[in-house]
Amino acid sequence: MARPESVMTWIVVAIFVAAGAIFYIMGGEELALRDSNGGEASNVSVAGSTTVLPLAEACAREFNLGQKNVVVNVEGGGTDAGLRRLAAGTADIAMASRRVDAVEMEALGGNLAEHPIARDAVSIVVSPSIRESGIDDLSHDQLRAIYSGEITSWKELGGPDREIIAVSRSPGSGTGEIFSERVATPGVSVYRESSFEVEEFVAGSDRAIGYLGLNLAQDEDDATIAYEGVMPSAKTVKDGSYPLSRTLYMYTEAEPDGDERAFLELVTGERGQAIAEELGFVPLSA
């Protein structure tokens, strides 16, 4: 026969187990509701320029950590790809490393809203051994001749007797389009999808030249050179003396909605512009 204290112990245990089960069921229902509510956060998709990509990603991380109602997702693909996705409705914001002109605006539906987000420069970089040989400045005519195939050896420019490998951005790049408009339409055989790939190729070669954004050109491993006697820097972008300075943009379909506007306000606001400067871009206020 069980002792009274044993019976009492089992009764207490049974009560706690039952109470725990009831709490688990009720708590589980409440948790499910909380998860459901938490899962209702809206999404803002951002796509386009690989030059703008680091800034957009850094701002998205800041934005996503600051609230739980909206999640911003960012991916590259190039300026043209981002604008096409915006026009097709598969992206909410397009990143562009150049301005959309009136003809293209019309082709994209004629209703894009433009949002300047930072200043930048198309910087000219050469392989380290080329700069070490004394090639530290190129004129417009020299750079145009290199990319049009008129100058094919560094020896013609006072450098080593090596064939020049001119690297360009692939079609669809905003940076590439600016280079084509202001310098020369490339007639080269080496193309790269992003500025990061251009940087990697040029740095790993002993005879290459390429172009990329200011934020990457400031890397100590890059052999950045002057163009028309002016080095690309925040200062020369600010004062307008660097010939290949430019503005970076984000575009929305018509005026941005509430979620898009909130993200754009972070990018163009004090915090976003501080991030831009930290990453090597030039703030709009400059």
C-alpha positions as semicolon CSV with decimal commas, in nm:
position;residue;x (nm);y (nm);z (nm)
1;M;0,000;0,000;0,000
2;A;0,134;0,339;-0,102
3;R;0,222;0,578;0,171
4;P;0,012;0,899;0,197
5;E;0,314;1,120;0,128
6;S;0,389;0,930;-0,196
7;V;0,032;0,973;-0,315
8;M;0,049;1,343;-0,235
9;T;0,377;1,375;-0,425
10;W;0,229;1,221;-0,738
11;I;-0,080;1,443;-0,713
12;V;0,144;1,755;-0,699
13;V;0,349;1,631;-0,995
14;A;0,032;1,564;-1,195
15;I;-0,099;1,913;-1,124
16;F;0,228;2,073;-1,244
17;V;0,237;1,858;-1,557
18;A;-0,122;1,948;-1,643
19;A;-0,060;2,316;-1,579
20;G;0,254;2,302;-1,791
21;A;0,067;2,141;-2,078
22;I;-0,205;2,406;-2,066
23;F;0,059;2,684;-2,055
24;Y;0,249;2,528;-2,345
25;I;-0,066;2,506;-2,559
26;M;-0,172;2,861;-2,481
27;G;0,180;2,995;-2,507
28;G;0,233;2,808;-2,833
29;E;-0,079;2,966;-2,979
30;E;0,039;3,309;-2,868
31;L;0,386;3,241;-3,005
32;A;0,239;3,131;-3,336
33;L;0,044;3,455;-3,350
34;R;0,359;3,651;-3,274
35;D;0,552;3,464;-3,543
36;S;0,273;3,525;-3,789
37;N;0,266;3,892;-3,707
38;G;0,643;3,910;-3,723
39;G;0,640;3,743;-4,062
40;E;0,422;4,015;-4,210
41;A;0,717;4,253;-4,255
42;S;0,709;4,401;-4,605
43;N;1,003;4,370;-4,844
44;V;1,185;4,630;-5,051
45;S;1,405;4,489;-5,328
46;V;1,704;4,692;-5,450
47;A;1,905;4,588;-5,758
48;G;2,156;4,728;-6,005
49;S;2,496;4,897;-6,006
50;T;2,785;4,702;-5,853
51;T;2,950;5,036;-5,779
52;V;2,658;5,140;-5,558
53;L;2,621;4,788;-5,416
54;P;2,852;4,826;-5,110
55;L;2,677;5,146;-5,003
56;A;2,329;4,999;-5,053
57;E;2,421;4,682;-4,863
58;A;2,566;4,875;-4,569
59;C;2,260;5,102;-4,552
60;A;2,027;4,801;-4,579
61;R;2,196;4,634;-4,282
62;E;2,157;4,953;-4,079
63;F;1,795;4,992;-4,187
64;N;1,698;4,630;-4,120
65;L;1,852;4,634;-3,773
66;G;1,673;4,958;-3,685
67;Q;1,318;4,829;-3,724
68;K;1,118;4,509;-3,788
69;N;0,842;4,622;-4,024
70;V;1,040;4,635;-4,349
71;V;1,320;4,416;-4,485
72;V;1,545;4,560;-4,757
73;N;1,715;4,307;-4,987
74;V;2,001;4,417;-5,214
75;E;2,167;4,253;-5,515
76;G;2,391;4,369;-5,800
77;G;2,372;4,287;-6,169
78;G;2,473;4,622;-6,317
79;T;2,298;4,954;-6,378
80;D;2,107;4,847;-6,690
81;A;1,986;4,524;-6,526
82;G;1,860;4,715;-6,224
83;L;1,671;4,965;-6,438
84;R;1,514;4,686;-6,643
85;R;1,403;4,510;-6,328
86;L;1,254;4,833;-6,196
87;A;1,061;4,886;-6,519
88;A;0,941;4,524;-6,513
89;G;0,824;4,553;-6,154
90;T;1,064;4,290;-6,016
91;A;1,266;4,548;-5,819
92;D;1,141;4,840;-5,611
93;I;1,459;5,049;-5,632
94;A;1,726;5,049;-5,904
95;M;2,086;5,145;-5,826
96;A;2,261;5,340;-6,104
97;S;2,617;5,462;-6,139
98;R;2,510;5,711;-6,406
99;R;2,212;5,933;-6,473
100;V;1,922;5,810;-6,686
101;D;1,882;6,045;-6,980
102;A;1,551;6,158;-7,131
103;V;1,551;5,902;-7,414
104;E;1,616;5,610;-7,181
105;M;1,366;5,746;-6,931
106;E;1,098;5,738;-7,199
107;A;1,197;5,385;-7,301
108;L;1,163;5,275;-6,939
109;G;0,811;5,411;-6,912
110;G;0,882;5,779;-6,859
111;N;0,782;5,776;-6,495
112;L;1,099;5,711;-6,295
113;A;1,180;5,925;-5,992
114;E;1,548;6,013;-5,951
115;H;1,726;6,012;-5,614
116;P;2,093;6,124;-5,601
117;I;2,269;5,935;-5,320
118;A;2,644;6,017;-5,335
119;R;2,930;6,146;-5,548
120;D;3,203;5,930;-5,699
121;A;3,480;5,917;-5,959
122;V;3,576;5,678;-6,237
123;S;3,937;5,613;-6,139
124;I;4,208;5,483;-6,372
125;V;4,420;5,198;-6,235
126;V;4,719;5,015;-6,381
127;S;4,915;4,708;-6,273
128;P;5,158;4,795;-5,990
129;S;5,467;4,724;-6,201
130;I;5,343;4,965;-6,469
131;R;5,309;5,251;-6,224
132;E;5,646;5,164;-6,074
133;S;5,793;5,200;-6,423
134;G;5,690;5,566;-6,427
135;I;5,341;5,557;-6,580
136;D;5,156;5,769;-6,322
137;D;4,949;6,003;-6,538
138;L;4,761;5,968;-6,866
139;S;4,599;6,238;-7,078
140;H;4,256;6,204;-7,236
141;D;4,412;6,141;-7,578
142;Q;4,647;5,874;-7,444
143;L;4,370;5,690;-7,259
144;R;4,141;5,711;-7,561
145;A;4,420;5,572;-7,783
146;I;4,477;5,281;-7,545
147;Y;4,110;5,180;-7,537
148;S;4,056;5,229;-7,910
149;G;4,357;5,010;-7,987
150;E;4,580;5,283;-8,134
151;I;4,841;5,241;-7,859
152;T;4,916;4,875;-7,787
153;S;5,244;4,879;-7,592
154;W;5,348;5,052;-7,271
155;K;5,677;5,133;-7,445
156;E;5,492;5,391;-7,657
157;L;5,414;5,577;-7,335
158;G;5,761;5,556;-7,185
159;G;5,701;5,232;-6,995
160;P;5,827;4,874;-7,036
161;D;5,814;4,686;-7,365
162;R;5,494;4,499;-7,281
163;E;5,163;4,464;-7,459
164;I;4,885;4,666;-7,295
165;I;4,587;4,468;-7,170
166;A;4,298;4,714;-7,148
167;V;4,018;4,590;-6,922
168;S;3,664;4,724;-6,957
169;R;3,333;4,672;-6,782
170;S;3,082;4,445;-6,953
171;P;2,790;4,598;-7,149
172;G;2,517;4,719;-6,916
173;S;2,755;4,879;-6,669
174;G;2,685;5,240;-6,578
175;T;3,054;5,294;-6,507
176;G;3,137;5,152;-6,850
177;E;2,885;5,379;-7,018
178;I;3,031;5,688;-6,853
179;F;3,379;5,581;-6,964
180;S;3,254;5,532;-7,321
181;E;3,086;5,873;-7,327
182;R;3,375;6,072;-7,179
183;V;3,683;5,881;-7,295
184;A;3,636;5,615;-7,563
185;T;3,414;5,329;-7,665
186;P;3,631;5,031;-7,573
187;G;3,762;4,810;-7,851
188;V;3,908;4,553;-7,611
189;S;3,880;4,181;-7,558
190;V;3,889;4,167;-7,178
191;Y;3,562;4,250;-7,003
192;R;3,464;4,207;-6,641
193;E;3,120;4,209;-6,479
194;S;3,203;4,423;-6,178
195;S;3,453;4,678;-6,053
196;F;3,576;4,418;-5,804
197;E;3,669;4,186;-6,092
198;V;3,843;4,469;-6,279
199;E;4,043;4,551;-5,967
200;E;4,143;4,185;-5,922
201;F;4,249;4,141;-6,284
202;V;4,457;4,459;-6,303
203;A;4,627;4,400;-5,967
204;G;4,719;4,045;-6,068
205;S;4,869;4,141;-6,404
206;D;5,200;4,303;-6,499
207;R;5,063;4,500;-6,797
208;A;4,695;4,585;-6,749
209;I;4,488;4,902;-6,720
210;G;4,129;4,942;-6,609
211;Y;3,880;5,175;-6,444
212;L;3,668;5,150;-6,131
213;G;3,493;5,352;-5,862
214;L;3,672;5,580;-5,618
215;N;3,592;5,360;-5,317
216;L;3,785;5,067;-5,467
217;A;4,064;5,279;-5,614
218;Q;4,157;5,397;-5,265
219;D;4,267;5,046;-5,173
220;E;4,639;5,052;-5,094
221;D;4,694;4,752;-5,324
222;D;4,568;4,943;-5,628
223;A;4,799;5,141;-5,856
224;T;4,576;5,441;-5,917
225;I;4,712;5,703;-6,156
226;A;4,626;6,062;-6,243
227;Y;4,404;6,148;-6,538
228;E;4,465;6,477;-6,714
229;G;4,708;6,563;-6,433
230;V;4,454;6,517;-6,154
231;M;4,437;6,228;-5,905
232;P;4,090;6,100;-5,815
233;S;4,009;6,179;-5,451
234;A;3,731;6,309;-5,233
235;K;3,887;6,655;-5,260
236;T;3,907;6,661;-5,642
237;V;3,553;6,524;-5,669
238;K;3,429;6,793;-5,430
239;D;3,600;7,080;-5,611
240;G;3,511;6,944;-5,956
241;S;3,871;6,929;-6,081
242;Y;3,871;6,557;-6,155
243;P;3,733;6,513;-6,509
244;L;3,564;6,177;-6,448
245;S;3,362;6,274;-6,141
246;R;3,000;6,158;-6,134
247;T;2,685;6,131;-5,922
248;L;2,542;5,797;-5,810
249;Y;2,166;5,742;-5,807
250;M;1,876;5,532;-5,695
251;Y;1,556;5,526;-5,902
252;T;1,199;5,433;-5,813
253;E;0,890;5,381;-6,025
254;A;0,714;5,715;-5,981
255;E;0,736;5,864;-5,632
256;P;0,848;5,611;-5,369
257;D;0,592;5,453;-5,139
258;G;0,628;5,468;-4,762
259;D;0,870;5,177;-4,723
260;E;1,088;5,283;-5,017
261;R;1,093;5,641;-4,894
262;A;1,199;5,533;-4,546
263;F;1,500;5,348;-4,687
264;L;1,592;5,633;-4,923
265;E;1,572;5,879;-4,636
266;L;1,825;5,671;-4,446
267;V;2,059;5,654;-4,750
268;T;2,045;6,029;-4,817
269;G;2,023;6,131;-4,453
270;E;2,301;6,198;-4,204
271;R;2,365;5,833;-4,118
272;G;2,361;5,709;-4,478
273;Q;2,594;5,985;-4,593
274;A;2,832;5,904;-4,308
275;I;2,832;5,542;-4,427
276;A;2,900;5,662;-4,782
277;E;3,203;5,858;-4,663
278;E;3,330;5,565;-4,455
279;L;3,317;5,345;-4,766
280;G;3,514;5,592;-4,979
281;F;3,231;5,771;-5,159
282;V;3,178;6,146;-5,141
283;P;2,869;6,266;-4,949
284;L;2,613;6,476;-5,134
285;S;2,662;6,764;-4,893
286;A;3,022;6,793;-5,012
